[in-house]
Amino acid sequence: MFKIFEIAANIFLYINFILFLLRFNKENKAFKIYTIYLGIIVAVQISLKTFVYFGYENLILSHAYFCGQFIILSLFYLELLKEKYQRQIIKWNLGITMTVVITSFLLNPSSLFNYNPIEILFTSITLIVYSTFHFYNMLSNKKEFYYINCGVLIYLFGSTVTFLPRNLHYKFDVSYYNVLELLNIVLYNVYLIFIFMEWFKLNSKKVNEE
């Protein structure tokens, strides 16, 4: 079951990246930033598979995923959010969160080879806050990147819950880890479907305008 969802996620990810890339020069800055985000996720995914193929430990790449996602999506929301206080929160949090994460690695270097709960919590919760800001703003403004924002909120809520206890599988039965893996990959597929829905809505709008 997990393998099926994993293959589906890889297909959805590559398709979404290609579709977004094809519109890269035609869209606004927020779209371009999100396309770069998809490109980084593709690069991390390929690197993970390469590490596994050659028998290397790939958990260290999870930090590139969480930190890369946090930085690029912060820039994405910085472009979307227009309220001054919201933009100030994003700018301050970029520095504060990365300082906290780097400090946690310096204090506990072994966390480089495990899932880092501090990294997961700080990078995910702040993005959830930005997503909530955008939903609030859309109550009185146009629904820009509505589906992507839905996907971000749903996935980050779920993935935070599934990633935080990952290190506990060393203490519990391996089936505990398998359940978390399955739940995360299902949520990830849902997120990727939302991304495709955003592209489809945008592309349909452009076709109608032409």
C-alpha positions as CSV (number, residue, x, y, z in Angstrom):
1,M,0.0,0.0,0.0
2,F,2.8,2.5,1.0
3,K,4.7,1.7,-2.3
4,I,1.6,2.6,-4.4
5,F,1.2,5.9,-2.6
6,E,4.9,6.6,-2.9
7,I,4.9,6.0,-6.7
8,A,1.8,8.2,-7.1
9,A,3.4,11.0,-5.1
10,N,6.5,10.9,-7.2
11,I,4.5,11.1,-10.4
12,F,2.3,13.9,-9.1
13,L,5.4,15.8,-7.9
14,Y,7.2,15.6,-11.2
15,I,4.1,16.4,-13.3
16,N,3.3,19.4,-11.1
17,F,6.8,20.8,-11.3
18,I,6.8,20.4,-15.1
19,L,3.4,22.1,-15.4
20,F,4.4,25.0,-13.2
21,L,7.8,25.3,-15.0
22,L,6.0,25.7,-18.3
23,R,4.2,28.7,-17.0
24,F,7.2,30.2,-15.1
25,N,7.8,33.2,-17.4
26,K,4.1,34.0,-17.8
27,E,3.1,34.3,-14.1
28,N,3.7,36.6,-11.1
29,K,6.5,36.5,-8.6
30,A,4.6,34.4,-6.1
31,F,4.1,31.7,-8.8
32,K,7.8,31.8,-9.6
33,I,8.8,31.4,-6.0
34,Y,6.4,28.4,-5.6
35,T,7.8,26.8,-8.8
36,I,11.3,27.1,-7.3
37,Y,10.0,25.4,-4.1
38,L,8.7,22.5,-6.3
39,G,12.1,22.3,-7.9
40,I,13.8,22.1,-4.5
41,I,11.5,19.3,-3.4
42,V,12.2,17.4,-6.7
43,A,16.0,17.8,-6.1
44,V,15.7,16.6,-2.5
45,Q,13.5,13.7,-3.6
46,I,16.1,12.6,-6.2
47,S,18.9,13.0,-3.7
48,L,17.0,10.8,-1.2
49,K,16.6,8.1,-3.8
50,T,20.3,8.3,-4.8
51,F,21.4,8.0,-1.2
52,V,19.3,4.9,-0.7
53,Y,20.5,3.4,-3.9
54,F,24.2,3.7,-2.9
55,G,23.4,2.6,0.7
56,Y,24.0,6.0,2.4
57,E,22.1,7.3,5.4
58,N,19.6,9.8,4.0
59,L,18.0,11.2,7.1
60,I,20.5,14.1,7.0
61,L,18.6,15.3,3.8
62,S,15.4,15.7,5.8
63,H,17.0,18.9,7.2
64,A,17.4,20.3,3.6
65,Y,13.7,19.5,3.1
66,F,12.4,21.1,6.3
67,C,14.7,24.2,6.1
68,G,14.4,24.6,2.4
69,Q,10.6,24.3,2.6
70,F,10.5,26.8,5.4
71,I,12.7,29.5,3.7
72,I,11.0,29.3,0.2
73,L,7.4,29.1,1.5
74,S,8.2,32.0,3.8
75,L,9.2,34.0,0.8
76,F,6.1,32.8,-1.0
77,Y,3.8,34.1,1.8
78,L,5.9,37.3,2.1
79,E,4.9,37.9,-1.5
80,L,1.2,37.0,-1.0
81,L,0.5,38.8,2.3
82,K,0.1,42.5,2.1
83,E,-0.7,43.5,5.7
84,K,2.4,45.3,7.1
85,Y,2.3,43.4,10.5
86,Q,2.1,40.0,8.7
87,R,5.0,40.8,6.5
88,Q,7.0,42.0,9.5
89,I,6.3,38.7,11.3
90,I,7.5,36.7,8.4
91,K,10.7,38.7,8.1
92,W,11.5,38.4,11.8
93,N,10.6,34.7,11.9
94,L,12.9,33.9,9.1
95,G,15.9,34.9,11.2
96,I,14.6,33.8,14.5
97,T,13.5,30.3,13.4
98,M,16.7,29.6,11.4
99,T,18.8,30.7,14.4
100,V,16.9,28.4,16.7
101,V,17.3,25.5,14.3
102,I,21.0,26.0,13.8
103,T,21.5,26.4,17.5
104,S,19.7,23.1,18.2
105,F,22.2,21.4,15.8
106,L,25.2,23.0,17.4
107,L,24.0,22.0,20.9
108,N,23.1,18.5,19.8
109,P,25.1,17.5,16.6
110,S,23.8,13.9,16.7
111,S,20.3,15.4,15.7
112,L,21.8,15.8,12.2
113,F,21.3,12.1,11.8
114,N,17.8,11.9,13.2
115,Y,14.6,13.8,12.8
116,N,15.0,17.1,14.8
117,P,11.7,17.8,16.7
118,I,12.7,21.5,17.2
119,E,13.3,21.9,13.5
120,I,10.1,20.2,12.6
121,L,8.0,22.1,15.1
122,F,9.4,25.6,14.5
123,T,9.5,25.4,10.7
124,S,6.0,23.8,10.4
125,I,4.1,25.9,12.9
126,T,5.3,29.2,11.5
127,L,4.2,28.2,8.0
128,I,0.8,27.1,9.4
129,V,0.4,30.6,10.9
130,Y,1.3,32.2,7.5
131,S,-1.3,30.0,5.8
132,T,-3.9,31.0,8.4
133,F,-3.0,34.7,7.7
134,H,-3.7,34.1,4.0
135,F,-7.0,32.5,4.6
136,Y,-8.0,35.4,6.8
137,N,-7.0,37.9,4.2
138,M,-8.9,36.0,1.5
139,L,-12.2,36.7,3.4
140,S,-12.0,40.3,2.1
141,N,-9.7,39.9,-0.9
142,K,-9.4,37.7,-4.0
143,K,-8.7,34.0,-3.4
144,E,-5.2,33.9,-4.8
145,F,-3.4,30.5,-4.6
146,Y,-6.5,29.2,-2.6
147,Y,-5.9,25.5,-3.4
148,I,-2.2,25.6,-2.7
149,N,-2.9,27.3,0.6
150,C,-5.4,24.6,1.5
151,G,-2.9,22.0,0.7
152,V,-0.1,23.6,2.7
153,L,-2.4,23.9,5.8
154,I,-3.7,20.3,5.6
155,Y,-0.3,18.8,4.9
156,L,1.7,20.7,7.5
157,F,-0.9,20.0,10.2
158,G,-0.8,16.3,9.4
159,S,2.9,16.0,8.7
160,T,3.9,17.8,11.9
161,V,1.9,15.1,13.8
162,T,3.5,12.3,11.8
163,F,7.1,13.6,11.9
164,L,7.5,14.7,15.5
165,P,7.3,11.2,17.0
166,R,9.4,9.5,14.3
167,N,12.4,8.9,16.5
168,L,10.2,6.9,18.9
169,H,10.1,4.0,16.5
170,Y,13.4,2.9,18.0
171,K,11.6,2.3,21.3
172,F,8.3,0.9,19.9
173,D,7.4,-1.8,17.4
174,V,8.4,-1.0,13.8
175,S,4.7,-1.1,12.8
176,Y,4.4,2.2,14.7
177,Y,6.8,3.8,12.2
178,N,5.0,2.2,9.3
179,V,1.7,3.7,10.3
180,L,3.3,7.2,10.5
181,E,4.9,6.7,7.1
182,L,1.6,5.7,5.5
183,L,-0.3,8.5,7.0
184,N,2.3,11.0,5.8
185,I,2.5,9.8,2.3
186,V,-1.4,9.9,2.0
187,L,-1.4,13.5,3.2
188,Y,1.4,14.3,0.8
189,N,-0.6,12.9,-2.1
190,V,-3.6,15.1,-1.0
191,Y,-1.2,18.1,-1.0
192,L,0.1,17.4,-4.5
193,I,-3.5,17.0,-5.8
194,F,-4.3,20.5,-4.4
195,I,-1.2,21.8,-6.2
196,F,-2.5,20.3,-9.5
197,M,-6.0,21.9,-8.8
198,E,-4.3,25.3,-8.5
199,W,-2.5,24.9,-11.8
200,F,-5.7,23.6,-13.5
201,K,-7.7,26.6,-12.2
202,L,-5.0,29.1,-13.2
203,N,-4.5,27.5,-16.6
204,S,-8.3,27.3,-17.3
205,K,-8.6,31.0,-16.4
206,K,-5.8,32.0,-18.8
207,V,-7.4,29.9,-21.6
208,N,-10.8,31.6,-21.1
209,E,-9.2,35.0,-21.2
210,E,-7.5,34.2,-24.5
